[in-house]
Amino acid sequence: MQRKSPFVRHQSKQADSFKRVCGTARRVWNWALEEWNRQDAAGRKSNAMVLKKAVQCHLIHRPKVA
């Protein structure tokens, strides 16, 4: 009996999509960490929910790139 690999082989479109999603998540994480540190250095108390709302607002209201 052959063992199944725990790794899924994805189609190239799916692999590209996964790379974009992971890249976006990393950019958001890095931005939030930088913002958290900036607010901490300025002596303000950071709040995760405020940062989350700022990211969502930015994503909704960002200008369209042609």
DRENTOR-587029 format. One record per residue (C-alpha): residue in one letter; x, y, z. Coordinates in steps of 0.25 Angstrom, whole numbers, padded with zeros to 4 digits, always signed. Layout:
AXYZ;...
//
This chain:
M+0000+0000+0000;Q+0005+0013-0004;R+0006+0025+0006;K-0001+0038+0002;S+0008+0050+0003;P+0004+0061+0013;F+0007+0071+0003;V-0004+0075-0007;R+0001+0077-0021;H-0006+0090-0026;Q-0009+0095-0040;S+0000+0107-0044;K-0012+0117-0043;Q-0014+0112-0029;A+0000+0113-0025;D+0001+0127-0031;S-0011+0131-0023;F-0005+0125-0010;K+0007+0133-0012;R-0001+0146-0013;V-0009+0143-0001;C+0004+0140+0007;G+0011+0152+0002;T-0001+0161+0006;A-0002+0155+0020;R+0013+0158+0022;R+0012+0172+0017;V+0000+0175+0027;W+0007+0168+0038;N+0020+0176+0036;W+0012+0189+0034;A+0004+0187+0047;L+0017+0183+0055;E+0024+0196+0050;E+0011+0204+0054;W+0011+0198+0067;N+0026+0201+0070;R+0024+0215+0065;Q+0012+0217+0074;D+0020+0211+0086;A+0032+0220+0083;A+0023+0232+0083;G+0018+0228+0097;R+0004+0225+0092;K-0003+0212+0096;S-0005+0203+0084;N-0018+0195+0082;A-0019+0183+0072;M-0034+0186+0069;V-0030+0200+0065;L-0019+0195+0056;K-0028+0185+0050;K-0039+0195+0046;A-0028+0204+0040;V-0024+0193+0031;Q-0038+0190+0027;C-0041+0205+0024;H-0028+0206+0016;L-0032+0194+0008;I-0046+0199+0005;H-0042+0213+0002;R-0029+0211-0005;P-0028+0218-0019;K-0030+0208-0031;V-0017+0206-0038;A-0018+0206-0054;
//
